[in-house]
Amino acid sequence: MIYLDHNATTPVLPEVLQAMMPYLTTEWGNPSSAYKFGAKLKSVIETARAQVAELIGAQPREVIFTSCATESNNAAIHAARKANPNKRHIVTSAVEHSSVLNYCMALAVQQTVDALRG
Ligand SMILES: Cc1ncc(COP(=O)(O)O)c(C=O)c1O
């Protein structure tokens, strides 16, 4: 098969899969848990965060891991709005992914409701 839609999804590199295997099989858990095992997983994630940051020339605190593209898109729009509270317009287009369009539409509806309430 020749898969031509890597924009929608893409396979994991073998070396990524190999690095992830322990955390997908035997060492899985909640890194936010207070117990020792959770703390160990937290340290694994923080190491990964630092590695990603170094790779892209960012600070580790600027790297946020999300569960999917929808969450990433929503978080990016939310952060942009929060950083620019006086800006009242978001420009998007009809060809944008529904995760962006739907979020923008929800914001527009909320803005209209807020305006009507005064
Ligand atoms: C540009 C874009 N945004 C968002 C999504 C939604 O991705 P997810 O299912 O990971 O939320 C996709 C999925 O194909 C996408 O291509």
PDBQT file of the ligand as one rigid body, heavy atoms in Angstrom, charges set to zero:
ROOT
HETATM    1  C1  LIG A 201      -5.352  19.625  10.536  1.00  0.00    +0.000 C 
HETATM    2  C2  LIG A 201      -6.009  18.660  11.462  1.00  0.00    +0.000 A 
HETATM    3  N1  LIG A 201      -6.480  19.125  12.636  1.00  0.00    +0.000 NA
HETATM    4  C3  LIG A 201      -7.085  18.284  13.503  1.00  0.00    +0.000 A 
HETATM    5  C4  LIG A 201      -7.274  16.943  13.222  1.00  0.00    +0.000 A 
HETATM    6  C5  LIG A 201      -7.970  16.076  14.233  1.00  0.00    +0.000 C 
HETATM    7  O1  LIG A 201      -7.072  15.188  14.779  1.00  0.00    +0.000 OA
HETATM    8  P1  LIG A 201      -7.402  14.367  16.095  1.00  0.00    +0.000 P 
HETATM    9  O2  LIG A 201      -8.280  13.251  15.700  1.00  0.00    +0.000 OA
HETATM   10  O3  LIG A 201      -6.037  13.892  16.546  1.00  0.00    +0.000 OA
HETATM   11  O4  LIG A 201      -8.046  15.258  17.118  1.00  0.00    +0.000 OA
HETATM   12  C6  LIG A 201      -6.791  16.421  12.024  1.00  0.00    +0.000 A 
HETATM   13  C7  LIG A 201      -6.980  15.001  11.692  1.00  0.00    +0.000 C 
HETATM   14  O5  LIG A 201      -6.797  14.559  10.585  1.00  0.00    +0.000 OA
HETATM   15  C8  LIG A 201      -6.163  17.307  11.123  1.00  0.00    +0.000 A 
HETATM   16  O6  LIG A 201      -5.679  16.859   9.950  1.00  0.00    +0.000 OA
ENDROOT
TORSDOF 0
